[in-house]
Amino acid sequence: MKQENKHYGLGTAISMIVGICIGSGIFFKADDILRFTGGNIRLSVLVFFIGAFCVIFGNITLSQLASRTDNAGGVVAYFEEFISPKAANAFGWFQMYAYYPSIAVVVSWVAGIYTTMLFNLPSTLEIQVFIGMIYLFFFHILNYFSLKLGGRFQNISTVMKIIPLLTIAIIGFFSNQPHPVTTEQLVVPIQDVGVSWLAALVPIAFSFDGWVISTSITHEVRNAKKTMPIALTIGPLIVLGIYLAYFLGMSSLVGPEYILANGDNTIYEVGNQLFGSRGGFIILFFILIAVLGVVNGLVLGNIRLPQSLAAKGMIPNSKKIRKIDNRTELSPHAAITSCVISLVWMVIHYFTQKTQVLSGGDVSEIAIVFSYITYVILYWKVIQMKKQGIITSPILGVLFPILGMAGSGIIVIGGVISNPIFVPLFLIFCLSISLSGYFYQIK
């Protein structure tokens, strides 16, 4: 197989983490977070911190593995090198057949939502999904035929998506104007929700998710053993700071009742309030670029995964999929495989949204919850490495892995609380995919 070049540095690795995390979740999950916390701003901020530190402790723990390997495959490579090939196959199948495509599909659909809002198109589920499919096709083509263009778009979109977030944060901080009155009916009343606020950790997990996808380009990052641990630590801290500033700024400008009543349209109304009749259009344009940056980052990682798994013989048709086109330095069959699986998930996503079986959630949230269950295996491995003397620091080798496990447990509990009927069923579905990969390796 052709030796792969080192295309990316620390800036792109951090940009990929920040770019994937920021740009979709915070824009259309803020009202969900408030809904689960009963409109309580302080409780929502607490949820942000809990979610962030679940990610950060997990990041730092996984960085102990990232610093000891530069093999292709990201987290799949960690499972293969530090756990077992069978475990790697199980996790690889989950990522390839559920995790990557379900998230890419949902974010593409969100891009479709903002596109209909931006150009005043009929905002039906069918049109939103159709536009999302077009975006999926486009970014598969872009990232396959040009490594540099895909990376540059990621960097540009990361900068552009921070502009509306910081603008609203700064204006909200200095604003003393009364909150606008809305004629829309509240989705949920402002109320005490008891322990049900834990369900807010699911949209928080979605908002922060994406950091692990950056590990898929570890083998293409210069000096990866030093670069990736730094990126995995700095990236989520940047995300937390920007998220809190935006959330508090938005809440200061319009108040929790307005956000709960207007949902995803809140950002458009805020744009009009701040910048006049064209303000909503300007804000939406920046947000659309931000969301498309997330789609690009997801696809950037997604089209490499089948190629990495096929190189190790982990999936059917590996011999065909692992063949690399010398011009693009990527596998055409891997790109096609990624695209086809994504389209299947778009159909699944369409029916779950049409029937509302997930009670306002989406398929990507469940895949994210399941992924946190699988990370516990790697956290435990780091603890074992501390016992073996491979890792010397008790903080890095014991404390942070335990905190990462606790964070995973909290997110799983929140996921089940959010939808106690269908979330466990979808988690079992993800488990069945993983077991299929496990037994395929045995075969």
Secondary structure, 3 states (H helix, E strand, C coil): CCCCCCCECHHHHHHHHHHHHCCCHHHHHHHHHHHHCCCCHHHHHHHHHHHHHHHHHHHHHHHHHHCCCCCCCCHHHHHHHHCCHHHHHHHHHHHHHHHHHHHHHHHHHHHHHHHHHHCCCCCCHHHHHHHHHHHHHHHHHHHHHCHHHHHHHHHHHHHHHHHHHHHHHHHHHHCCCCCCCCCCCCCCCCCCCHHHHHHHHHHHHHHHCCHHHHHHHHHHECCHHHHHHHHHHHHHHHHHHHHHHHHHHHHHHHCHHHHHHHHHHHHHHHHHHHHCCCHHHHHHHHHHHHHHHHHHHHHHHHCCHHHHHHHCCCCCCHHHHCCCECCCCECHHHHHHHHHHHHHHHHHHHHHHHHCCCCCCCHHHHHHHHHHHHHHHHHHHHHHHHHCCCCCCHHHHHHHHHHHHHHHHHHHHHHHHHCCCHHHHHHHHHHHHHHHHHHHHHC
